[in-house]
Amino acid sequence: MPDQRGAFRILYTPDEGGYNALEPVTGTTSWGQDFAEAKALITEALELYRAEAGLNKLGCAPREGDIRRTRGSCAPPGP
């Protein structure tokens, strides 16, 4: 099964003592002492954003009665 994580473009900026991470569409931000930590923390922050917004891993809002998994799209439930 293909990986169904949504794609986000993250902007990393070096900061004194670490890195800032920003996902500009959602406004999600994080900071880490090094690049790896900034990447891990922004990933966690985006997972929390999705959960809070009620979005699945593809960035689609679940529809009532749609319990099947889709492959790479927000396709409506099939017959």
Secondary structure, DSSP 8 states (H G I E B T S, - for coil): ----------EEEEETTEEEEEETTTTEEEEESSHHHHHHHHHHHHHHHHHHHT--TTS----TT--S--SSS------
